[in-house]
Amino acid sequence: MNAHEPWIAGALGDLDAAHLRRRLVVRPGAGGWVESGGRRLLNLASNDYLGLASHPHVIAEARRALETYGAGATAARLVCGHLPCHEELERRLAALKQCPAALVFASGFAANTGIVPALCGRDDHVFADRLVHASLLDGIRLSGATLHRFRHNDAGHLDDRLRKAPAKGRRLIVTESVFSMDGDLAPLADLADRADAHGAMLMVDEAHATGVYGPGGAGRSVELGLQGRVAVSMGTLSKALGSAGGFAAGTEMLRDWFLNRARSFIYSTGLPPAAVGAALGALDVLGREPEMGTELRRRATDFRKRLKDGGIDVGSGDSPIVPVPVGEPGRALALAARLETAGILAVAIRPPTVPPGTARLRLSLSLAHAPEDLSAAADAILAAMGTEM
Ligand SMILES: Cc1ncc(COP(=O)(O)O)c(C=O)c1O
């Protein structure tokens, strides 16, 4: 321990005592399974919803881009790191999202921390669902705008907040379309109505909807016909598309504004060619098999019903993110350990990722899982919950 580190040791000890200390565990895997401690576990923890991270075409396209353009973009996009593959990816993402333009960032996190401060500043107001992702909250903090939080998925409460906020300054409403930790769906049409009524921009984080909802995986804004009413459709390449990177889709002018004002875009090296190639490969696969998301949600509906029939409150909807509410972090860790013994990787999600008292297992399904493996997993989860209670 260095002389200046005792406070860190104390704080880590406090996290241990509260069952909130996080640790890295090496778990190589592919195709819906991982290896952990010499055992093979069904992976119900990844965001590789469509199994594309290990798809042969995705890997081949990543390799092709790597061999064509090299390992790195070598500079920020505005310097000399803007490659033909970036241009093509942005064109294809804009087409997927049915928007005129898109801009790719180094990650989804970077996209959110770049987009919000580019749209709002100290004199402005951001209205955010209480459960939005940490990257959006950090973007709001960076912007210096006043934050107004509204109750989760409550358009009426948003309306109230909009009405009571000062009239001066720009207004931005921020939500996820599929919530990352609960798997429930935002009432996007209602939020768009409130945005129109109060002269606010609407930004939708489609990290967990892209590839999974909407025609050909376009996301929920397109599914609901809200293109044009959603000012910024943000997404990631790191989840259903199996790669890495984030993006914003919207008008040409918005893209132009972000590449002039989003600091996480301007001052960061362009996305590596292999990641760009992988994302392009994933878009090829989705283009050929546009029903992948629908099939995944059909399997998720069956899986959810099994748990619900067994008395677990998995919430509503058909998303492949299935929360198993537990409550206290220690119980969530114990349940995850019991499932690991049963051959299932299901990570305990604890505060501050979720609000205090709402620790849970966050199960995520993938097309890479065989239906019979999901069925066996549902049995194992019900058994583990049964012995727990
Ligand atoms: C809702 C949401 N937005 C943004 C991000 C950040 O995306 P990325 O992992 O690509 O940085 C995540 C990922 O955890 C997320 O769940």
PDBQT file of the ligand as one rigid body, heavy atoms in Angstrom, charges set to zero:
ROOT
HETATM    1  C1  LIG A 401     -28.636   1.962 -21.853  1.00  0.00    +0.000 C 
HETATM    2  C2  LIG A 401     -27.180   1.963 -22.146  1.00  0.00    +0.000 A 
HETATM    3  N1  LIG A 401     -26.642   3.036 -22.747  1.00  0.00    +0.000 NA
HETATM    4  C3  LIG A 401     -25.332   3.088 -23.024  1.00  0.00    +0.000 A 
HETATM    5  C4  LIG A 401     -24.481   2.060 -22.700  1.00  0.00    +0.000 A 
HETATM    6  C5  LIG A 401     -23.022   2.170 -23.003  1.00  0.00    +0.000 C 
HETATM    7  O1  LIG A 401     -22.719   1.425 -24.151  1.00  0.00    +0.000 OA
HETATM    8  P1  LIG A 401     -21.272   0.827 -24.408  1.00  0.00    +0.000 P 
HETATM    9  O2  LIG A 401     -21.174  -0.433 -23.608  1.00  0.00    +0.000 OA
HETATM   10  O3  LIG A 401     -21.268   0.587 -25.880  1.00  0.00    +0.000 OA
HETATM   11  O4  LIG A 401     -20.284   1.840 -23.978  1.00  0.00    +0.000 OA
HETATM   12  C6  LIG A 401     -25.001   0.912 -22.102  1.00  0.00    +0.000 A 
HETATM   13  C7  LIG A 401     -24.101  -0.227 -21.798  1.00  0.00    +0.000 C 
HETATM   14  O5  LIG A 401     -23.940  -0.680 -20.724  1.00  0.00    +0.000 OA
HETATM   15  C8  LIG A 401     -26.376   0.873 -21.788  1.00  0.00    +0.000 A 
HETATM   16  O6  LIG A 401     -26.906  -0.193 -21.173  1.00  0.00    +0.000 OA
ENDROOT
TORSDOF 0
